[in-house]
Each structure stands twice: as structure tokens, then as C-alpha cells.
């Protein structure tokens, strides 16, 4: 693993920024939305990411979820493009694989429900002299 890759990916997760990566011995670039870095059962550091475009060795057309072993990422670049956590595509911070060693994980800070803004008056506005 190149120095700084862990730090850069952790920062991209915190800032919800897309990342362009080169993986393994491939020259082609993949654009991903990094969601979680964790240690797997073998002790390897793994990145769970949603690939939105770019190369797929299996020829699978994006978008799709994919794990990346950090030691196989040969280059990366943080992009200006931002993303929202892919909860509707199956991402959850409660997965069992994240319980034994999460390094960084994207947080969905949006409330599940927000109440509409409170209105103080209903109906037409009253003239100033008639208001209490």
C-alpha cells in the first residue's frame, strides 16, 4: 500500500468525495464513492465502495458495490465530485463485517424525517392594528 492512501481515503470518506483509483496492475481508472474502510477476517484492510464508472476487470457495467484491498490500490486521486451515502443501494453502518475494526465509515447526517416549518398564522394576514 502506498503511503498516504489510508489517510487520503479516510479524508474522502469524511468529506463524501468521489475518488479515482488504479487497482492492482491495471492501467484503467475506476471512479468510486468510498463508504467504509475496515479490517477483514484475514487482517487485511478493505475499502467498501460504490463504483459509478470506469474499468471493470469482469466486464461488469457500473454502478455496483465492490470491495477493494487497500494494499492493491496503486494510485488514487480525490475528485471534487461529492456523493450521498448509498443507503437505498444497500449500504448500512450496522453490517457485521464493520464490527471488528472500522477505520473510517461514511455517516448519513440527514435526519430520517423533518417536521415542516412551524407557521404562526393561518389564513390571510391581519392589518397591524388588529393583531394582538
Buried (B, 14 or more C-beta within 10 A) or exposed (E): EEEEBBEBBBBBBEEBBBBBBBBEEBEEBBBBBBBBBBBEEEEBBBBBBBBBBBBBEEEEEBBEBBEBBBEBBBEBEBBEEEBEBBEEEEBEBEBEBBEEBBBBBBEBEEEEEEEEEEEEEEEEEEEEEEEE
